[in-house]
């Protein structure tokens, strides 16, 4: 049986985990990937077949050539919107395929 003194608040555990540089970077990348769903919305989200971040480059695989063309024109605006809440630039470049 555990003692009540051994119980740790979940907030302190998450803060301790997020201080690890490797995990912090991955958490920031995950937040950006979640933000893509918010920016695109439900209608455009269905055209994304795959998305991931590797070395600061966001790779978006789309099934619609029309959407791909439109996003190529708005690439820099999209980068700014994705990096809006983070202190450092998580996404430096976007490759749309």
N, C-alpha and C positions, 0 to 999 in steps of 0.2 A: 504494500500500500504506500502511495506517495504522500509525502507531507505537503501541507498547503504552502509552505515556504518555498518549495521548489518550483512553483508555478510562475511562469514568465509571461508577461504581456506579449501578445502577438505583434504589437507595434514595435516593441524593442527588438524582437527577433527579426522583423522585416528591415528595420534600420540597420541592424548588424549585417544582414545578408547583403543589403544594397551598397554597403561600403566596400565590398569586394570589387575591384576594378573590372574583372572579367564579367562578373554577373551584372554589374551596373551597365556596362555597354550593351549587353544582351537585353536587359530590361528596357533600355532606351530604344533599341531597335524594335522590340515588341510593341512598345507604345506607338511608334511611328506606323507600324503595320496596322494597328488597330485604328489609327487616325485616318488611314486611307479609306477604310470602310465608312467613316463618318463623312469625309469629304466627298466621296463618290456617291453615297446614298444607295438605296436598295436597287434602283433601276440600273445604274451603271455598274454596280458591284458584280452583277451576274456575268459581265463580260470579261472579268479577270479570271484567267484559268490558273495562274500561279504568281506568287509574289514572294520575294525574299530580299534581304539586305546582306551584302558581302563586301567587306572592306569599304564601307561608306557609300556603296553604289546600290541603289534600289533597282531591282530587276522586276519589271512588270510584263507578264505574258498575257496578251489580250486576244480575244476571239473575234473582235470587230475591227476591221481595217479602218472604218470611218472614225471610230473612237481613238484608234491609235494615231491617226493623222491629226486629230484635234489636240490630243495630249502632247504631241511633238511641238506644236506651236505654243503651248502653255507650260512647257517644261520648267522654266525658271520660276514662274509663279507658283507652281506646285511644290517645288523644292522649298521655297520660302514659307508656304503654308504648313508643310510638314515639320519644318524646323522651328516653327513659331514658339512653341511652349518650352522647348528644351534650351538649356543654356549654351550648349555647344552644337555645332552642326553635325547631326547624326547622318543626314543624307547630303552627300556632296554632288552626286550625279544621278541621273535616272536613265536607265536603258529600257526602252520600250520595244518589245518584240511581238 
